[in-house]
Amino acid sequence: MNTRAIFGTIATLSLLATSRAADTYNIDPMHSSVGFSVQHMVINKVRGKFSQFTGSVVVDGKAIQSAKGTIQTGSIDTGIAKRDNHLKSPDFFDATKYPTITFVSKRVENKGGDTMLVGDYTMHGVTKELSLPVTLSGPIKDSWGGERIGLEAKTKLNRRDYGLTYNQALETGGLVVGDDIEIEINAEAIKAK
C-alpha cells in the first residue's frame, strides 16, 4: 500500500469518526399541541385542537432532515360536544371512514432563510403536497437525563382541496364556515434511545 492510499484511508476514517449521525426525536404529546382555527359566520374564528397525535423528527445537528406525524380525527375538540360530533360526521372529517390525518416529509427546502418541510399531507382520503414552515429549537438536556428539541409550525390550507365542502349560506351573505384553515403545531420531542 502506498503512502497516498494510507493517508487517504486515515483521512476518510477520521472524517467518519467525527461526523455526527442523525438523531430521531419522538413527539411528547404531554408537552405538545396541534391546533387550528377557521372563520365562522364571517365575523369570528372558531379554534380547536386534536388531542391524539404521534410523530417523529429526524435532526442532524441543528438541522431538521425529515418529519412525519399522524393525527386521530376522532380526537377533535372545539370545547362544544355537539359541534365536535358534527365535525366527526360525514359532513366534515368522516372520522369513521378517515380516522387519521397524516404528514410525511419528502424533502427540506430553504426559502428566504426559512426552513420548509415539503411532504405529502393526507386528509379525508386526499393527498396533496404541502410546504410546512418549521422552526427548530434545541437540543437541550431535560431534567430526566434525556435530550429534547422544540418544533413550531404554522400554515394555512383550503379545506375544499381535501373534499371538506360542507357549508351553509347566510341570509346576509357569506358562508357559515370559512374555507381556509389555519394550523399551528407546537411540539416538544424526546431523543429516541
N, C-alpha and C positions, 0 to 999 in steps of 0.2 A: 504494500500500500504506500503510495507516495505521500509526501508532506502536505500537498494541497488537499488531497482526499481526507487526510486525518483532520486538518484544521476545518474543513467543510463539515465533517461529521460532528466535531466538537461544537462548532457554531450552531448547527441545527439542533443538537441536544440541549444546548444552553437556552436557545430560543424556546424550545418546547417546555423546558423546566420552568421558565419564567412566565410563560403565558398562562393566563387565568381561564379556567373553564367557565362556561356559562352556568348560572345557578337558576334553579326553579324555585319560585315562591308560590305558595298556595294562599288563596284569599281567606282571610279570617272573617267569617260572617258576623261575629260579635262586635267587630270594630269597623264595619263596612256598611255602605248603603247604596241602593240602586233606586233612584227616584226619577219622577217625571212630572211634567206639567203640560196642560192643554187648555186652550181658550174655551170658555164656557159662556154661551149666550152673548158673545161678542164683548162683554163688559168685564169679565173676570177670568182668572186662571184657577183651575182645579188642580191640586197637587196630590200625588200619591207615591206609593213605593211598592216594591216587591220584597217580601220578607224571606224568600227562599231562593238562594243562588249559590253557585260554586264557580270557581275559576282558578286559573294559574297564569303566572307571568314568568317568562324566561328573561333574565338580565345578565349581561356580560359587563362586569364592572359597574358603571353607572348608566349604561345604555340598554334600553329595552330592545329585545330581539323578537319576541313574539308574545302573544297572549290569547287566551281562549276563555270563554265563560258560558254558563248556562243559567237561565232564569226559569223558575217554575211559574207559568202564567196563572195558575190557580192560587198563588200566594199574593195576588194584587190586593192592595189595601189603600183605600182613599179615606178611611175613617167612617164611612157610611155603608153598612152591610147591604142595603138594598141596591145601592149603586155598584158595589163590588160584585154582587151576584149578576147584575146586568152586564158588567164588563166581562165576566167569565162566560157569558152566554154566547150562542152563535151570532148575535148581533155584533159582537166585538171580537174578543180573543178566541172564542170557542175552545175553552181550556180543556174540555174532554177530548176533542179531536186533535188539538195542537197544544199539548201540555208544556212545551218549552219554547223559549226564545234563545237562540244561540249566536255567538260571535266567535269566529276562528280567524285569526290574522293570517295573511299571506305574505306581507312584506311591511317594512318600515320605511317611511319617507320623511325627508326633512323639507318643510315648506316655510320659508321665511324665518328660520330659527325655531319653528315649532315641530315637535315630533308627532307624526301621524301614523297610527296603526291602520293599515288598509287590509280589510278582510271581508269574509262572507258573513253577512248578518241575515239570519233566518227568523222570520216571524210569520205566524199564520200560514205556514206552508210555502211561503215565498222567500227566495234567497236573492239578495242583491248585494253588490259590493258597497261597503260603507267605509268612509275615511273618518277615523276617530282620533281627534287631537288628545294627546295624553301628556301629563306632567308627572314625572317620577321624582320621589324624594327618598333620601337614604342611600344606602342601607345604614341602619343603626342597630346597636345591640339592645335587646329588651331586658326587662327585669328578671326574666326566667332563663337567661343564657342563650336565647335564640337570636336570630337576626331578622329584621323586618324592613320592608320598604313601604312607602306610601304611593298611591296612584290616584290621580284625578283625571276625569274625562268628562267633557260636555259636548253634546252635539244636538242636532235637530234633524228630524226626518218627517216625511209626509206619510201618514198612516194609510192613505189611499193607495200608495205604491205597494202596500203589502196586503191589499184586499180588505182592509178595515174601512168600509164605506158607509156604515150606518149613520144616519143623521135625520134631523127634522128641521124644517124651515120655521123661522119665527115670523109672526104677523108683521113685525116692524122691519123685517128684512134681516138677512144674515141667517146663520145656522146655529143650532144648539151646541154642537161640538166642533171645535176647530180641526183643521187637517194637520197642522204642524204640531209635532210632539217634541218637547224639549226633554232631553235625557241628561241626567247628572249622576256620575258614579264617583263615589269617594270610598277608597278601599285601603286597608292595610293587608299586607300579605306576609306570611311567615316562610322563611327559607326552609325548604324540604331537607330532611336529614339524610 
